[in-house]
Amino acid sequence: MTDIRIVREYSHPPEKVWKALTEPVLIARWLMRPEGFEAKIGNRFRLTTKPQPGWRGFVECEVIEVIDGCRLAYRWVGNENGKSTIVRYSLETIAGGTRLIFEHTGFSGLGGFILAKMMLGPGWRKMFSKTIPKILDALRANGSLDSAAEILARFGEPIAIYSR
């Protein structure tokens, strides 16, 4: 299978994890800079970063599922005339925190295999293992965000999951 599935458990409540997945200032710290993102079905938005050889530097997305605090899914088109894939985040409350189940599905053919296994997969794994835990730790106990300046100082510029 060329689908990507990652399961991580965090010692933070689901509300904090949801915030990391849906607050634009936080999304920019672990994924790419969102333009026009809202967790509302039908919302179209872009995730942007620097273009790279063979990639235009942005992903076009459309929110297709939202269960507030529990599930978010959107279509993902990485290249012009590219086939859309689906990104889905599901949160479950567990003892002592939250289980995040991430799926990126819909890859096909050799190109899809290479994209999923050699480019996107390692980037997603790094984000869910290293970057998101740092962001969760940076959220204040009451769930409020550090200022944008504090977040930038802590995490630096946004990263992109397209690794080379």
Secondary structure, 3 states (H helix, E strand, C coil): CCCEEEEEEECCCHHHHHHHHHCHHHHHHHCCEEECCCCCCCCEEEEECCCECCECCEEEEEEEEEECCCEEEEEEECCCCCCCEEEEEEEEEECCEEEEEEEEECCCHHHHHHHHHHHHHHHHHHHHHHHHHHHHHHCCCCCCCCCHHHHHHHHCCCCCCCCC
